[in-house]
């Protein structure tokens, strides 16, 4: 038997507690990240050279603080995901805003194609989060300038978003683990990411009636991320798609 829904007051209290705890934790993490730098500066002003092991330990403190900050931010984003009734996001506009705020490495080959007028029933911020994770993952996990293909189209009455790259990909046997919250396939010493990007994508798709799947591109190299969602359309989305194609 399903548990009864929690009263709104209890949910609001939980959210307030989460916000307060996150604020205090973030303040402590910021101090952990900045204090080693202040220690190094104080030693330098005093004419004291920090021994090699001490300097390494200070760098490790900063590195671990960054990891925890990434984990906190990712966990909060995951826990706060919720459908927003009545919301509509135009995919071309969302992708355009993400690309405007992303510094692409020299040599990156980017090929976006968004169907004119294509919208999905989520907020604009959520659509931007979706594309930001997809683009960032392709950039972060590639050893050199990547080739990224972004396609959003209508298919079988749904919106289908496909993002493929020519990076190392994810072995099929490890894809379920990669999509789990905090799932990481590389040591945190190699990658300070929280391991929540694919989990957030899966949750975004789920709460909006869609699905996430990881596949191997037809070339046999890299990773293809496929997200299906209900779709809608609008006149402004037609204009956004045209503007995106003109900018690329």
Backbone bond lengths (Angstrom), bond angles and torsions (degrees), N, CA, C in turn:
res aa  C-N    CA-C-N  psi(-1)  N-CA   C-N-CA  omega(-1)  CA-C   N-CA-C  phi
1 X - - - 1.465 - - 1.525 109.26 -
2 X 1.326 115.56 132.17 1.456 119.56 -177.18 1.516 110.99 -68.80
3 X 1.328 115.64 143.82 1.460 120.50 178.01 1.520 109.58 -70.18
4 X 1.341 117.54 144.27 1.472 119.67 179.51 1.513 110.20 -66.76
5 X 1.337 117.96 150.37 1.464 120.45 179.53 1.524 111.00 -62.31
6 X 1.314 116.09 146.86 1.455 121.03 179.93 1.527 109.78 -75.73
7 X 1.314 117.89 143.92 1.469 120.32 177.43 1.517 110.99 -59.12
8 X 1.325 116.03 148.43 1.465 120.96 -179.07 1.521 111.46 -58.80
9 X 1.359 116.46 -36.76 1.468 119.38 -178.66 1.517 111.00 -62.37
10 X 1.349 116.85 -38.74 1.465 120.28 179.42 1.519 110.72 -67.59
11 X 1.326 116.58 -40.32 1.472 120.28 178.41 1.524 110.66 -63.56
12 X 1.354 116.55 -41.34 1.462 119.92 179.21 1.529 111.15 -64.66
13 X 1.356 116.18 -37.46 1.451 119.98 178.61 1.526 110.42 -65.51
14 X 1.342 116.07 -42.61 1.464 119.52 178.00 1.518 111.01 -60.83
15 X 1.333 116.80 -41.65 1.459 120.34 -178.82 1.525 110.68 -66.56
16 X 1.334 116.85 -39.37 1.453 120.14 178.00 1.528 111.01 -64.62
17 X 1.343 116.01 -40.38 1.461 119.96 177.95 1.523 110.97 -64.17
18 X 1.334 115.41 -41.26 1.461 119.96 179.40 1.524 110.53 -63.09
19 X 1.297 117.31 -44.92 1.471 120.65 -179.84 1.527 111.21 -62.68
20 X 1.343 116.79 -43.28 1.467 120.11 -179.19 1.527 111.12 -65.98
21 X 1.336 115.69 -45.61 1.466 119.17 179.66 1.523 110.81 -62.42
22 X 1.344 116.69 -42.99 1.460 120.14 -179.43 1.522 110.52 -62.87
23 X 1.333 116.90 -39.93 1.466 120.05 178.95 1.521 111.08 -61.31
24 X 1.337 117.03 -46.24 1.466 120.39 -177.92 1.527 111.58 -69.22
25 X 1.325 116.38 -40.02 1.468 119.58 178.59 1.521 110.58 -64.32
26 X 1.334 116.18 -42.12 1.463 119.60 -179.45 1.533 110.94 -63.85
27 X 1.331 117.35 -37.47 1.456 120.24 178.26 1.531 110.66 -63.42
28 X 1.334 116.67 -41.90 1.463 119.67 178.89 1.524 111.08 -66.91
29 X 1.317 116.97 -39.26 1.459 120.10 179.26 1.523 111.12 -66.62
30 X 1.320 116.12 -36.59 1.466 119.14 177.41 1.531 110.09 -63.06
31 X 1.342 116.07 -39.90 1.458 119.31 177.69 1.522 111.11 -64.95
32 X 1.338 117.05 -41.73 1.464 120.21 178.73 1.523 111.19 -62.70
33 X 1.333 116.17 -32.83 1.467 119.64 -179.32 1.534 111.20 -76.06
34 X 1.336 117.21 -34.60 1.462 120.52 -174.08 1.526 113.53 -91.88
35 X 1.332 118.47 -31.22 1.462 121.17 -175.41 1.531 113.71 -58.81
36 X 1.346 119.29 -42.41 1.476 117.26 178.25 1.526 113.15 -58.48
37 X 1.333 116.93 -35.61 1.456 119.43 176.82 1.517 111.96 -65.14
38 X 1.332 115.90 -39.71 1.466 119.40 178.46 1.530 110.44 -66.02
39 X 1.342 116.33 -38.86 1.468 119.70 178.01 1.526 109.98 -61.51
40 X 1.314 116.95 -44.23 1.470 120.61 179.80 1.525 110.97 -62.52
41 X 1.337 116.76 -41.04 1.463 120.40 179.11 1.529 110.90 -65.23
42 X 1.344 117.13 -41.67 1.468 120.12 179.97 1.530 110.69 -64.04
43 X 1.326 116.11 -40.51 1.462 119.43 178.50 1.527 111.22 -63.86
44 X 1.333 115.79 -41.76 1.464 119.93 -179.79 1.525 110.85 -64.35
45 X 1.353 116.93 -41.38 1.465 120.08 179.44 1.524 111.41 -65.19
46 X 1.343 115.50 -29.85 1.467 119.73 179.27 1.522 112.08 -85.62
47 X 1.323 116.06 1.02 1.460 119.83 179.29 1.512 113.16 73.51
48 X 1.334 116.91 24.71 1.468 121.77 -179.59 1.523 108.45 -108.42
49 X 1.304 115.90 124.84 1.463 120.47 177.75 1.529 108.84 -89.45
50 X 1.321 116.52 123.05 1.462 120.11 179.50 1.521 109.37 -68.86
51 X 1.339 117.58 129.59 1.467 119.59 175.72 1.520 110.73 -55.45
52 X 1.323 116.26 154.04 1.460 120.82 -176.23 1.510 113.72 -53.52
53 X 1.338 117.25 -43.16 1.451 119.96 -178.44 1.519 111.82 -67.51
54 X 1.345 115.94 -35.80 1.463 119.53 177.83 1.529 110.29 -65.64
55 X 1.335 116.82 -44.88 1.469 120.65 178.76 1.520 110.73 -60.81
56 X 1.339 116.61 -39.87 1.463 120.30 178.39 1.520 110.86 -64.89
57 X 1.332 116.90 -40.42 1.465 120.79 179.68 1.524 110.89 -63.91
58 X 1.327 117.03 -39.45 1.464 120.53 177.67 1.526 110.91 -63.79
59 X 1.323 116.97 -39.81 1.460 120.44 177.61 1.522 110.92 -65.85
60 X 1.322 117.08 -37.37 1.464 120.55 179.06 1.526 111.14 -65.52
61 X 1.331 116.67 -38.17 1.467 119.80 177.20 1.525 110.04 -59.55
62 X 1.342 116.23 -45.20 1.464 120.00 179.18 1.521 111.37 -64.21
63 X 1.327 116.61 -40.51 1.458 120.40 -179.72 1.520 111.03 -63.32
64 X 1.313 117.43 -44.99 1.463 120.58 179.84 1.525 111.36 -66.68
65 X 1.327 117.28 -35.12 1.460 119.93 176.46 1.525 110.59 -63.42
66 X 1.335 117.52 -41.35 1.471 120.61 178.08 1.524 110.62 -63.47
67 X 1.334 116.89 -41.38 1.466 119.93 178.49 1.524 111.05 -60.14
68 X 1.324 115.73 -45.20 1.462 119.27 -178.98 1.526 111.17 -66.44
69 X 1.326 117.35 -36.62 1.465 119.85 176.44 1.524 110.24 -63.14
70 X 1.318 116.96 -44.18 1.466 120.35 178.17 1.524 110.67 -61.06
71 X 1.337 116.62 -42.15 1.453 120.54 -179.60 1.528 111.23 -65.54
72 X 1.333 116.28 -41.83 1.461 120.16 178.91 1.519 111.34 -63.15
73 X 1.337 116.59 -47.71 1.467 120.02 -179.94 1.527 111.06 -61.19
74 X 1.341 116.88 -43.15 1.450 119.97 180.00 1.509 112.27 -66.79
75 X 1.322 117.53 -41.59 1.463 120.78 -179.95 1.524 111.14 -64.44
76 X 1.332 116.77 -40.80 1.466 119.75 178.09 1.526 111.06 -64.01
77 X 1.332 115.90 -43.00 1.466 119.22 178.56 1.522 110.65 -60.93
78 X 1.331 116.97 -41.07 1.464 121.22 -179.56 1.525 111.05 -66.43
79 X 1.335 116.89 -46.93 1.464 120.82 -175.41 1.524 112.06 -68.65
80 X 1.327 117.27 -27.05 1.464 120.13 -176.24 1.521 113.30 -90.90
81 X 1.325 117.62 -1.08 1.460 119.47 -179.76 1.528 110.37 -64.73
82 X 1.306 115.74 130.51 1.465 120.76 177.70 1.518 108.12 -157.76
83 X 1.329 115.13 147.22 1.460 119.33 176.43 1.526 109.26 -66.87
84 X 1.325 116.15 144.56 1.456 121.72 178.70 1.530 108.04 -115.85
85 X 1.339 117.49 100.00 1.467 120.67 -176.40 1.517 112.16 -53.70
86 X 1.322 115.56 132.84 1.456 121.07 177.67 1.515 114.56 86.67
87 X 1.332 117.81 -7.85 1.463 119.99 -178.58 1.521 110.79 -75.89
88 X 1.328 116.12 146.52 1.463 122.59 176.51 1.525 108.78 -141.04
89 X 1.311 115.68 133.14 1.466 119.89 179.45 1.515 109.74 -123.02
90 X 1.320 116.17 132.37 1.454 120.80 174.88 1.521 108.45 -86.77
91 X 1.308 116.37 124.29 1.452 120.96 -171.68 1.531 112.67 -67.90
92 X 1.317 116.94 -38.62 1.467 118.84 -179.19 1.526 110.96 -63.23
93 X 1.333 116.61 -43.13 1.452 119.89 179.21 1.518 112.15 -65.12
94 X 1.350 116.21 -41.31 1.468 120.12 179.57 1.524 111.01 -63.04
95 X 1.327 116.75 -45.12 1.466 119.53 179.45 1.527 110.82 -65.05
96 X 1.320 117.24 -40.81 1.460 120.51 179.18 1.517 112.02 -59.27
97 X 1.339 117.13 -41.86 1.465 120.17 -179.84 1.527 110.75 -67.65
98 X 1.337 117.23 -37.84 1.464 120.23 178.00 1.519 110.42 -64.65
99 X 1.320 117.34 -45.55 1.469 120.10 -179.09 1.519 111.24 -65.97
100 X 1.328 117.33 -34.66 1.467 120.00 177.83 1.525 111.42 -62.21
101 X 1.343 116.75 -30.40 1.455 120.22 -177.68 1.520 113.96 -100.54
102 X 1.330 117.94 11.41 1.463 121.79 -177.41 1.517 110.29 -114.11
103 X 1.320 115.88 128.61 1.460 120.76 176.36 1.524 107.82 -88.83
104 X 1.309 116.42 109.22 1.457 121.22 -178.80 1.528 110.01 -86.85
105 X 1.326 118.20 133.36 1.471 120.04 177.57 1.522 110.96 -59.58
106 X 1.322 115.77 148.58 1.466 120.49 177.53 1.522 109.02 -56.68
107 X 1.308 116.24 134.75 1.454 121.15 178.92 1.514 114.63 93.84
108 X 1.343 117.08 -6.20 1.466 120.09 178.62 1.528 109.78 -64.52
109 X 1.313 115.55 132.62 1.464 121.28 177.31 1.533 107.80 -106.61
110 X 1.323 114.89 115.36 1.461 121.00 -174.90 1.517 109.17 -120.47
111 X 1.327 116.07 125.77 1.468 120.66 -178.85 1.527 109.58 -127.73
112 X 1.343 117.54 90.71 1.466 120.06 178.07 1.529 112.26 -93.20
113 X 1.301 115.63 143.32 1.468 120.23 173.83 1.527 107.85 -147.26
114 X 1.323 115.57 111.42 1.456 122.28 -177.15 1.529 108.49 -116.00
115 X 1.302 116.51 127.07 1.469 120.32 179.36 1.526 110.08 -60.45
116 X 1.310 116.30 135.56 1.460 121.50 -179.14 1.526 110.30 -60.29
117 X 1.329 115.96 135.00 1.455 121.56 175.62 1.507 115.74 77.93
118 X 1.337 118.16 6.65 1.461 120.26 -173.98 1.529 111.00 -81.22
119 X 1.326 116.21 123.73 1.461 122.89 178.64 1.527 109.38 -129.81
120 X 1.324 115.94 158.31 1.464 121.98 176.58 1.522 108.34 -130.56
121 X 1.348 117.32 154.40 1.470 120.78 -175.19 1.524 113.52 -82.29
122 X 1.320 116.36 64.61 1.458 121.75 173.69 1.511 108.41 -142.26
123 X 1.305 117.93 170.05 1.457 120.02 -179.30 1.526 110.43 -73.10
124 X 1.329 115.90 159.62 1.449 119.58 176.99 1.517 111.92 -60.89
125 X 1.351 116.84 -37.37 1.466 120.26 178.80 1.518 111.34 -63.89
126 X 1.329 117.10 -37.32 1.460 120.11 179.15 1.526 111.16 -70.15
127 X 1.333 117.15 -39.00 1.465 119.99 177.49 1.529 110.54 -64.71
128 X 1.333 116.74 -39.02 1.468 119.75 176.61 1.527 110.63 -65.29
129 X 1.334 117.39 -40.36 1.459 120.86 177.37 1.523 110.30 -59.63
130 X 1.325 116.62 -42.56 1.462 121.81 179.70 1.527 110.66 -58.21
131 X 1.331 117.04 -52.34 1.466 120.01 -178.09 1.527 111.62 -69.32
132 X 1.333 117.23 -34.26 1.469 119.79 -179.53 1.532 110.22 -63.90
133 X 1.325 117.06 -42.73 1.464 120.46 178.64 1.524 110.33 -64.50
134 X 1.313 116.85 -44.64 1.467 120.54 -178.48 1.525 111.53 -61.75
135 X 1.331 116.75 -47.18 1.468 120.40 -178.54 1.527 110.46 -68.77
136 X 1.332 116.91 -44.81 1.463 120.77 -178.70 1.523 111.52 -61.60
137 X 1.329 117.46 -41.84 1.460 120.25 178.38 1.530 111.38 -60.70
138 X 1.325 116.43 -42.82 1.469 119.09 179.59 1.519 111.53 -63.43
139 X 1.338 116.62 -36.99 1.459 120.36 -179.99 1.525 111.85 -73.95
140 X 1.339 116.57 -43.60 1.461 120.21 -171.44 1.520 113.20 -71.78
141 X 1.317 116.77 -32.48 1.461 119.61 -173.93 1.522 113.41 -96.83
142 X 1.318 116.83 5.97 1.468 120.07 -179.73 1.522 109.52 -98.75
143 X 1.324 118.91 134.64 1.476 120.45 -178.79 1.520 113.58 -70.91
144 X 1.303 118.00 -17.45 1.464 121.07 179.73 1.511 109.79 -144.13
145 X 1.318 119.38 -169.69 1.467 120.95 177.13 1.527 110.14 -59.36
146 X 1.327 117.81 122.39 1.465 119.64 -175.45 1.529 113.36 -87.10
147 X 1.307 113.41 165.68 1.458 121.30 167.16 1.525 106.13 -107.74
148 X 1.337 116.75 119.13 1.462 121.66 -174.70 1.526 109.21 -120.20
149 X 1.305 115.54 127.99 1.461 121.81 177.59 1.522 109.13 -113.63
150 X 1.326 116.16 126.14 1.466 121.51 -179.12 1.520 108.13 -122.38
151 X 1.304 116.01 121.91 1.461 121.78 -179.44 1.522 108.72 -131.56
152 X 1.314 116.36 130.83 1.464 121.78 172.88 1.524 107.44 -130.52
153 X 1.315 116.49 124.59 1.465 120.94 -173.63 1.521 110.54 -147.49
154 X 1.317 115.01 167.14 1.463 120.58 172.08 1.521 108.50 -90.06
155 X 1.319 116.15 133.76 1.458 119.72 178.72 1.523 109.23 -151.05
156 X 1.319 115.42 123.16 1.471 121.38 179.70 1.525 111.98 53.67
157 X 1.335 115.67 41.57 1.458 120.65 176.96 1.513 114.91 77.06
158 X 1.333 117.89 7.27 1.460 121.29 179.50 1.523 110.61 -124.56
159 X 1.323 114.31 165.92 1.460 120.19 170.71 1.520 107.37 -89.98
160 X 1.315 116.08 130.25 1.463 121.24 178.96 1.519 108.57 -119.56
161 X 1.339 115.80 122.84 1.458 122.17 179.42 1.520 107.71 -111.71
162 X 1.323 116.42 124.66 1.462 121.49 178.84 1.520 109.32 -125.60
163 X 1.323 115.38 128.50 1.466 121.13 176.53 1.519 107.21 -128.70
164 X 1.331 115.13 117.75 1.453 120.36 -178.96 1.515 111.04 -122.57
165 X 1.333 116.18 149.95 1.456 120.18 176.94 1.523 109.06 -140.09
166 X 1.327 115.69 176.63 1.464 121.10 -178.75 1.524 111.03 -112.21
167 X 1.333 116.04 31.09 1.456 121.19 179.95 1.515 112.53 -81.48
168 X 1.343 117.24 -160.78 1.461 121.02 -176.50 1.518 114.01 -70.85
169 X 1.348 117.13 -19.45 1.454 119.73 179.97 1.519 112.19 73.20
170 X 1.338 115.53 -174.62 1.463 122.60 177.73 1.519 107.52 -130.70
171 X 1.335 118.83 121.37 1.468 120.04 178.14 1.527 111.27 -54.70
172 X 1.313 116.13 142.60 1.458 120.59 -175.59 1.530 112.05 -55.29
173 X 1.316 117.58 -37.43 1.466 120.91 -177.72 1.525 112.41 -68.34
174 X 1.332 117.54 -16.11 1.459 120.91 -177.11 1.522 113.17 -107.52
175 X 1.317 118.36 3.10 1.462 120.29 -173.47 1.519 112.82 -70.72
176 X 1.314 118.19 -38.03 1.470 119.49 177.61 1.525 109.96 -62.83
177 X 1.327 117.10 -42.91 1.464 120.73 179.38 1.521 110.85 -64.13
178 X 1.334 117.37 -37.57 1.464 120.92 -178.92 1.528 111.69 -66.67
179 X 1.333 116.91 -27.57 1.468 121.10 -178.38 1.525 112.84 -88.07
180 X 1.326 117.53 -8.90 1.461 120.79 179.65 1.517 109.97 -76.65
181 X 1.354 118.01 147.96 1.462 119.16 176.48 1.526 111.67 -55.34
182 X 1.326 116.04 132.60 1.472 124.84 -178.34 1.521 112.19 67.14
183 X 1.324 117.19 16.23 1.459 120.66 177.95 1.519 110.75 -76.47
184 X 1.324 117.04 122.61 1.454 122.10 178.79 1.516 109.17 -132.59
185 X 1.327 115.63 140.02 1.460 121.11 179.46 1.518 111.82 -101.25
186 X 1.331 116.35 -6.57 1.464 120.50 177.10 1.521 109.42 -126.02
187 X 1.319 116.35 154.58 1.456 121.80 178.03 1.524 110.05 -59.31
188 X 1.323 116.34 146.12 1.460 120.37 176.36 1.521 111.85 -67.34
189 X 1.339 116.64 -16.14 1.465 119.35 173.06 1.523 110.61 -70.38
190 X 1.337 117.27 -26.05 1.460 121.62 179.09 1.523 111.72 -92.29
191 X 1.318 116.74 -31.61 1.465 121.44 -175.47 1.523 108.12 -141.63
192 X 1.351 116.95 116.02 1.456 121.10 -176.23 1.526 113.03 -83.34
193 X 1.343 118.02 5.24 1.452 120.20 178.02 1.522 111.68 -61.53
194 X 1.347 115.38 157.03 1.460 120.05 -175.32 1.523 113.22 -79.37
195 X 1.336 118.05 -16.92 1.455 119.45 -175.76 1.511 112.18 78.03
196 X 1.342 117.24 31.32 1.462 120.94 -177.74 1.529 113.24 -121.22
197 X 1.334 117.57 -3.76 1.463 119.38 -175.67 1.515 113.50 -59.68
198 X 1.331 117.38 -53.17 1.468 120.21 -178.97 1.520 111.24 -67.82
199 X 1.336 117.02 -33.41 1.467 119.83 177.28 1.527 110.56 -63.76
200 X 1.336 116.64 -40.18 1.466 120.31 177.57 1.526 110.33 -65.27
201 X 1.326 116.87 -42.01 1.475 119.49 177.56 1.519 110.82 -60.25
202 X 1.340 116.84 -45.05 1.455 120.04 179.65 1.508 112.23 -62.67
203 X 1.333 116.24 -40.48 1.464 120.70 179.71 1.527 110.47 -68.74
204 X 1.331 117.45 -41.04 1.466 120.55 176.91 1.526 110.71 -57.94
205 X 1.331 115.72 -46.39 1.462 119.21 179.41 1.527 110.68 -63.06
206 X 1.323 117.24 -44.08 1.469 121.62 -175.63 1.522 112.36 -62.50
207 X 1.338 117.28 -47.76 1.465 119.00 -175.32 1.518 112.21 -71.20
208 X 1.339 116.93 -14.16 1.463 119.95 177.42 1.520 112.25 -107.03
209 X 1.322 116.55 17.52 1.466 120.32 175.32 1.511 114.52 78.33
210 X 1.339 117.61 24.51 1.457 120.49 -178.83 1.508 112.90 -120.12
211 X 1.320 116.20 -165.37 1.458 122.27 -177.79 1.522 110.65 -143.14
212 X 1.336 115.25 154.17 1.461 123.06 174.27 1.519 108.63 -119.92
213 X 1.318 116.95 136.95 1.463 120.59 173.81 1.520 109.39 -141.55
214 X 1.325 115.36 148.00 1.461 122.71 176.44 1.513 107.98 -110.14
215 X 1.332 116.00 132.44 1.452 120.79 -175.16 1.528 110.32 -137.73
216 X 1.303 115.18 169.20 1.464 121.29 173.59 1.530 108.24 -96.16
217 X 1.333 118.69 127.90 1.479 119.94 179.44 1.525 111.32 -59.65
218 X 1.313 115.20 162.60 1.462 120.10 179.31 1.512 113.25 -59.75
219 X 1.342 116.92 -25.26 1.465 120.73 179.17 1.518 111.77 -71.86
220 X 1.351 116.56 -14.73 1.459 120.49 -177.30 1.516 113.84 83.37
221 X 1.325 117.52 1.18 1.458 121.82 -178.01 1.516 110.35 -127.40
222 X 1.335 116.53 139.05 1.455 120.83 176.15 1.518 112.30 92.73
223 X 1.322 114.63 -156.01 1.462 121.85 -177.31 1.519 109.44 -137.37
224 X 1.323 115.57 141.07 1.460 122.34 173.94 1.522 107.68 -118.41
225 X 1.327 116.37 119.73 1.456 122.13 176.57 1.523 107.84 -101.10
226 X 1.332 116.05 125.03 1.470 121.51 -179.15 1.529 108.62 -117.35
227 X 1.319 115.94 125.32 1.463 121.75 177.29 1.519 108.17 -124.68
228 X 1.318 116.82 127.41 1.464 121.18 175.98 1.522 108.61 -112.40
229 X 1.334 115.28 139.46 1.456 122.61 -178.04 1.522 109.19 -144.44
230 X 1.322 117.65 156.44 1.465 118.58 169.22 1.527 108.82 -59.22
231 X 1.313 116.81 152.65 1.461 117.86 -177.84 1.521 111.75 -127.66
232 X 1.326 113.71 154.78 1.455 123.20 172.95 1.520 106.00 -137.68
233 X 1.313 117.53 -175.09 1.467 120.34 178.24 1.519 109.21 -150.78
234 X 1.340 114.49 160.79 1.463 119.99 177.82 1.514 109.08 -154.52
235 X 1.343 115.49 159.85 1.464 119.92 179.55 1.520 110.69 -65.84
236 X 1.345 117.57 -38.26 1.467 119.63 -179.10 1.519 110.85 -65.48
237 X 1.342 117.24 -30.89 1.460 120.09 178.63 1.523 110.71 -67.64
238 X 1.322 117.81 -33.74 1.467 120.73 175.59 1.533 109.73 -60.56
239 X 1.325 116.76 -43.99 1.458 120.35 -179.87 1.523 110.75 -66.51
240 X 1.346 117.09 -39.39 1.474 120.33 -179.41 1.518 110.86 -64.27
241 X 1.327 117.58 -38.91 1.465 120.67 179.27 1.522 110.63 -64.59
242 X 1.336 116.48 -40.73 1.462 119.73 178.46 1.524 110.96 -65.76
243 X 1.343 117.17 -40.49 1.458 121.00 179.18 1.529 111.08 -64.08
244 X 1.346 116.91 -39.25 1.457 120.69 -179.81 1.528 111.19 -62.88
245 X 1.312 116.80 -43.86 1.452 120.11 -179.57 1.527 111.79 -65.30
246 X 1.331 116.98 -32.80 1.459 120.22 179.22 1.521 111.92 -71.41
247 X 1.345 117.11 -30.64 1.462 120.07 -178.37 1.520 112.72 -77.28
248 X 1.325 117.05 -28.29 1.478 120.38 -174.98 1.515 109.92 -80.53
